Amino acid sequence: MIESIIIATMICGLVAIVLGVIIGISSKILYVAPDVRIQQIFEMLPHFNCGACGTPGCEALAGELIAGNKKVSDCKPCKPERREEIAVKLDELLHPE
């Protein structure tokens, strides 16, 4: 009885180790570098994560702005001066010369 419990525990441990190694290797192989443009726009947003723009937070809004799916005016808590700064930065990022 006890021997079968020990064997079952060892098998579960071995399976956990193998799966952990597979996940670790997969995370290195399938790594996707983040878009630095999204981070730059995100840093300029107010970080309220209020959802008033229709996205789940400011980082999602930054991604939508870069993709062209949202407008800077969709950010309700953002002050007009800051919106203008974000629009200029977006133009620089999306249309480099």
N, C-alpha and C positions, 0 to 999 in steps of 0.2 A: 504494500500500500504506500508506504513512505517513498520507496524507490520510484514508483510511478509519478509521484508528485515532484520529486527531484528531477526526473527526466523531463516531465512536462515544463517545469520552470526553466530548465536549461535550453530546451527547444525554443521557448518563447523569448528567452534572452538572446539566443543566436539569431532568431528571426529579426528581433529589434536591432541588433548590431548590423546585420546585412542591410536592412531597410535604411538605417541611418547613414551608412556608407553610400548607398545608392542616392539618397536625397542630397548628401553633401557633394557628390560628384556632379549630379544633375544641376545643382545650383550654380556650379562653376561653368558648366558647359552651356547652359541655357540663360546665362546672365544677359540682361538687357540694360545698357547704359541709359540713365535718365537724360531727358532733354534739358540742357542747361538754360535754354530760352524760357522754359516754363518756370524754372526756379527764379530767374531774374524778374519775371513779371510778378510771380507770387510774392517776392520780397517787397514789391511796391504796393501791393494791395493792403487793405486795412487789417486783415487777419481776424475779422469778426466771425467768420464761418457761419453767418446768419442764414444763408440759403435764399436770401431775397432775390438773388439773380437767377434762381432756378437750378443751381448746381449744389451739390452737397457740401461745398466749402470753397475757400479761396484758392486752394491748389487746383481743384477741379475747374474753377473759373479761369485760372491762368492757362490751363490746357485748352479750354474751349476758345479763349482769346487767340492763342497761337494757331489753333486749327481754323479760325475764322468763323466759328459757329455762334459766337456771342460778340456783343459790342461792349466797349468800356462803359458806356452809359447804363448797362445792366447792373452794375455794382451800385446799389442804392446808398450805402453809407459812405462811399468814397466822395471826398470833397471835389468840387469842379476843377480846382487847380491841379489836384493830384490825378484826376482823370486825364487832363491834358498831358501831364508828364508821362503817364502810362501809354497814351495814344502815340506820343512821339517815340517812346522806347519801342513800342510794338512795330511802328513803321520802320525803325532802324533794324530791328531783328528780322522782320519779314521781307524787307526790300534792301538788302545790303548793296552798297555800290562799290 
